[in-house]
Amino acid sequence: MPLITLRHAIHAVSMGGLLTFAACSGGGGGGGSTSLPDVPTGLTASDGTSADSVNVEWTGASGADTYRVFRDGVLLDEIANLVFQDIGATAGGVPSAPGSLLASDGSNPDAIELTWNAATVPDGPEHEYVVQGVNADGAGEASTSDLGYRVGFPVSGYEVQRDGVLLTTIGAEVEFSDDSAASGSAPDAPALLAATDGLHLEKVALTWSAATSQPGAVQSYSVRGTNASGAGTLTTPVNGRRAPFPILGYQVLRDSAILGSSLGLSFDDFSATPAGVPGAPVDFEATNAGFTSKVVLSWDAPDAPAGAAHEYTVRAFNAAGPGAPSNEEAGSRAGDPIDEYEVFRDGVLLATVNQSTLSLDDLTADAGGVPATPTNVAASDAQFVNRVALTWSASTVPPGDSHAYEVRAVNADGAGLVAIDDGHRAGFPVDEYQILRDGVPLVDVTSASYDDLTASAGGVLLTA
């Protein structure tokens, strides 16, 4: 019977996934041997140099055609290269919650400003790597191991939530300006509007207290980072709000229509309706037969007319628009002062006097006439032996002709309303009476009686 010789007997033993090989030689007709690869040396696994893989490198082993790469005892691949990229290594985790989130609280009227510290990302866990050389005779001994891991994926952006709802996703910057946050309101109503009433000739002066604006509504914000592994942990919410819009100015309304605007807290309305001409002088009187030499005119000054009353309101405005109106206040311009008075007699200008003069003596009014003929003239007839007694009724004296008087005040706006009264001079009193006897002036007397002691006396008595 011929002798059988076993040239190669390979026993594979699994030790935690690693394959080790032992070679045996048998007896018999001819002799033989196996040649397994040497042990690979210089194995290194990258420690967080890449987020996408662990890079494994080694120095080639003599006799090896290929190399088997193991991670944590599990065969990953068999390759001919001396470098292996383990893209299946456990990746890093999602970002942690960003730190120190702050939201501006009333410091910016145009937006709520958010800032935070960058989120951190955890690296992947460590893995243990070994390699074995392999040739046709089998696999050699495993290399010494090395630990390696993937670095965490960088933060690619941040999700910003407002009031619990996703507002936006931004890049890796650590600040955000929310200009869509609720803005501040239009201004409140100005207070204490006051308008002058008949104080200034040329204007109505307005003053008021400053209005205020309200900030935007309080809003809640949270932020979380995102990377290739997913969305991270949200921050604890913080509150913020937009500041009030600054007051840009004030609109002034007159009789419900926009009149103008002011940057301050006052306004002068030079276009308010002016007062116009004066009213009629008050208590105008002209004397009637009060004086023989004149007619005395007197009056009181009219009240100074005020301009038409206007109703004023004021409202502030800001970037949100015009606000609520102030209280309504009436105001008017003062009347122009009286410059002079014009006095007319029978429709003709008689005199002009200054504004402080409230009377006039008309010395040129028509005077009274001559006395009327005395009436009830009586002379005694043989009643007295030593005289003739004369008596009569006093003469009447006609007054001057009546005149129609008018007076009116004049100011810068023109002549005002007219006051009217009639007046006349008294007749001159009788100074004396002239007595004529037999057509010849006898004597002038001041009373209404006279005794003529020089009248012819009676004759002698004749007797038979």
WOSUL-V664685 format. One line per field, one symbol per residue. ss: DSSP state (H for helix, E for strand, - for the rest). phi: phi as a letter, one per 20 degrees, with the letter a starting at -180 (. if undefined). psi: psi as a letter, one per 40 degrees, with the letter a starting at -180 (. if undefined). A space follows every 10 residues. Layout:
BEGIN
ss: ???
phi: ???
psi: ???
END
This chain:
BEGIN
ss: --------EE EEEEE--EEE EEEE------ ---------- EEEEE-E--- ---EEEEEE- -----EEEEE E--EEEEEE- --EEEE---- ----E---EE EEE-E----- -EEEEEE--- E-----EEEE EEEEE--EEE EE---EEEE- ------EEEE EE--EEEEEE ----EEEE-- ---------- EEEEE-E--- ---EEEEEE- --------EE EEEEEEE--E E------EEE E-------EE EEEE--EEEE EE---EEEE- ---------- -EEEEE-E-- ----EEEEEE ---------E EEEEEEEE-- EE------EE EE-----EEE EEEEE--EEE EEEE----EE EE-------- E---EEEEE- -------EEE EEE---E--- --EEEEEEEE E--EEEEEEE EEEE------ --EEEEE--E EEEEE---EE EE-------- ----
phi: .feddefccd dececmnfdd ccdcddepfc ebbdceffff cmfcdfdmeb eeadedcbef dfneeccedc clndfeacce fdccdefeff ffeffffgel fccfcmdcfe adedcbegfe cfffffcddc ccfccfepde ffffebebbe fffffeaced dclncgeacd fefdbbdeee fgefefffff dlfccfcmed feadedcbef ecdeffffcd cccbecbfep eeeffffcdb bfffffferc eddclmdfea bbeddbbdee egfffnffff gelfccfdmf bedadedbad fffffefgfd ddccbecbfe ofeffffece bbefffffea cdddclndge accffeecbb eeedfgffef fffgdlfccf clecedaded baegfecfff ffdedccbec cfepeefddc adbbffffff eaddddclnd gdadcddeba deedfgefef eedf
psi: hihhhhdhhh hhhhgfdhhi hhhiiiiadi iiiigiiihi ifhihigfei eeihhhiihi ihehdihhhi hfehhdihie iehhhgeeih iiaiiihiif hihigfehee ihhhiiiiii hiiiiiihhi ihihadeaha iiiiiiiiii iihiheahhh hhfehhdihi aeifihhgee ihiiiiiihi ifhihigfdi deihhiiiii iiiiiiihih iiiiiiaeea hahiihiiii iiiihihdah hhhhfeihda iieafihhge eihidaiiai iifhihihfd ideihhhiii iihhiiihhi hiiiiiiade aiaiiaihhi iiiiiiihdi hhhihfehhd ihiieehfih hgeeihiiai iihiifhhhi hfdideihhh iiiiiihhii ihihiiiiih adeahaihii iiiiiiihih dihhhhhfeh hdihieifii hgeeihiiai hhi.
END
